[in-house]
């Protein structure tokens, strides 16, 4: 079955792809408003982890509505939620049997309710899959640490292809630089460089005692 996974190049959506690849033909899809070229960051990560990659255009009016919502609210939550639901609709309209995202069990936003998921499936004749629905942040971080090479830092400094990058750009264009700090709280994000290096594991193995080495395990 062909599955389109909403993809940002971050750790959550990359881990979601790895969990799904044994069961679906996964294509990583970055939904973009065409406001910035941030999608290219996701393409490079998709290449590094060996998945097919596509972009799909979203309706820019949704971005404009989301930005105005964020300015009115003074925080980004509702605007990002609006964009995520729109992105799922767009990917569900592509030629896939199933769509998925990298939302976790403990994500406050974006999130998809049971009713919204059912509606998406019924209207588009697809399956909506949430592979990280049973995973909290700690579990995700543990798996990612063992599997992926990840850069972490302040959101405004990390290359990424999520909704925030384009919404920030539009926010600056419509309301000025100061609006960004008024709407978006300081937070960190991740960008996946590729798989964890094999020599890291080799170094760990080299530190372990071997039979006949004269070392004993501490009890």
N, C-alpha and C positions, 0 to 999 in steps of 0.2 A: 504493500500500500504506500502511496506517495503522501508525504507529510510536509507541510510548510511550517517552519518554526520561526516565530518572530524573534529577530536576532539583533543584538546590540554590540556584540564583541566582548561583553562582560562575562564574569564567571558563572552567573546563574544560567544564562541562556546557553552558554557553552556546555556546562554540565548537563543541562536538559537534553542537548543534542546527543551527547555521549550515552546517556541512559536510554535514548530512543532508538539508536542506530541498529540494534540487533533485531528490532521488530518492524521498522519502517524504512522506506527510502527517504531519507531526510534531506530537505533543501532548506538552507538558512536564508531567511527573507528579512531584509531591512526595509521597513516602511519609511518613506521620506516625503517631506513637503517640498523638496527642491530648494529650500532656503539656504542650505549650506551643503558642503560636500563631505559631511561627517560619515556618510555611509561607507566611504572608502576604508575607514578604519576597520569596520566590520568585515569588509571583503578580504583584507589582509589576514585577519584572524581566521576567517573561514578557510582560506588557503592553507594556513599553518596547521590547522587541525584536520584538514582533509575532507571538507564537506562542500557540496555544490552550493552556490550562492546566487541570489537574485535580489534585485530591488523592486519596489512597487511604489507608485506615486499615490499619496494621499491628497485629499481635498484641502487646499490651503485655507479655505474659509474655516475649517475646523481648528486649525492652528490659531487663526485670528480670534476665534471665539474663546479658545482655551486661554490665550494670553490675557484677554480682557477679563475673563473669570478670575484668573490668578491675581491680577492687579486689584480687582474689586475685593477679593477674599483676603489678600495680603499674605497668601501662602499658595504653594503650587499643587496641592493634593487633588482638588477637583478638576483642574485643568489637565493634569497628567492622566487622570482617570478617563476623561472625555476622549483624549487622544488614543489611549490604549484600546478602548472599545471600538473606536473608528478603525484603528489598525487591524484589529481582529476581523472586522467586517470586510475590509479590503482584501486581506489574505484569504479569507473564506470564499471570496468570489473568484479566486484563482483556480487553477486546475489541480486541486489537491483532494485526496480522500479524507484527510484529517488536517487540523491545524493545532498548534501548540504554542505555549509561551514558557518563560522561565520564572513565573511567579512562585513564591514559596509559601509555606503554611503560615508564616508569621509576617508576611507582607501586609501593610496597611493599604498601600497603593502602589501600583495598580492591583486591582482584584476583580474577579468576575464571580458574580453570584450564581447560585444554582439555576435560578430562573433565566438569567442572562445567557448562561451556557446552553440551556435547553433551547432557548429561542434561536440562538446562533445555529445550532445543529439542525433544527427543524426547518429554518428558512433557507439554509444553504445546502442541506443534504450532506453534511460532513460530520465528522467526529471532532470534538474539542478535547484535547488531551493536556493534562497539567502534571507533568512527570515529577515536579518537585513539591507537589501538594502535601506530601507526608514528611517533608524535610524542613527542619528549622535552620536558622542561620548557622548554628554550631556544627550541625551535620554536614551542611554544604561546605563550610570552610574546611572541615577535616578532609573531605573527599577531594576538594580542589587542591589543597596543599600537597596531597599525594600524587596528583595527576597533572596539574597545569602549572605553567610559569605565568605568574600574574603580577602586574604592576598596580599598586594601590596608591592613591593620593587624593588631594583636594579635587572636587568635581570639576572646577574650572580649569584644572591643569591636566587632567587625564584625557587622552584621546579616546573618543567613544562615539557610538552611533545610535545612542538612545534618543528618546524624544526631547530630553532636556537640552541637548546641544542646540537643536533648531529653535526650540521655544525661547531659550536664552537670546539667541541671535535676533529673533523677531521682537522680543521684549525690548532689547536695546534700540532696535530700529524705530519702534513705535513710542517708547516711553523714556529712552535714555539709559545710560549706564547705571545710574543710581537705582533704577527700578529693579535690577537684578538682585542686588543685595537686600532690597526691601522684600522681595518675594521669596527668594531661595535661601534657606538657612545653610550655614556651612555644613558640609557633609563630604564623606569620601566615596569614591567610586573605584571600580576595577576595570582593567583592560587586559585581556588575555594575549600573551605573546606567542603561546604555542604550548606544546606538551613539556612537562617537567623534564629536565635533562637526565639522560641515562647515567651520566657520570656522578650525579648527586646520589643516586641509589647505590652506585658502585662504592662511593666513599663510605656510605653507611655500612655496607657489607664488610668493607675492609676493617672497620673499627670493631666488628663483632669477633669474639674469640673463636678459634677453630680447634678441631680435635687435634690433640698432640701439641698444642701451643704452650702448654704449661699454665694456662690461665684457667681460672674457675669462675663460674657464675656466682655473683653475690646473691645471698639468700635474703 
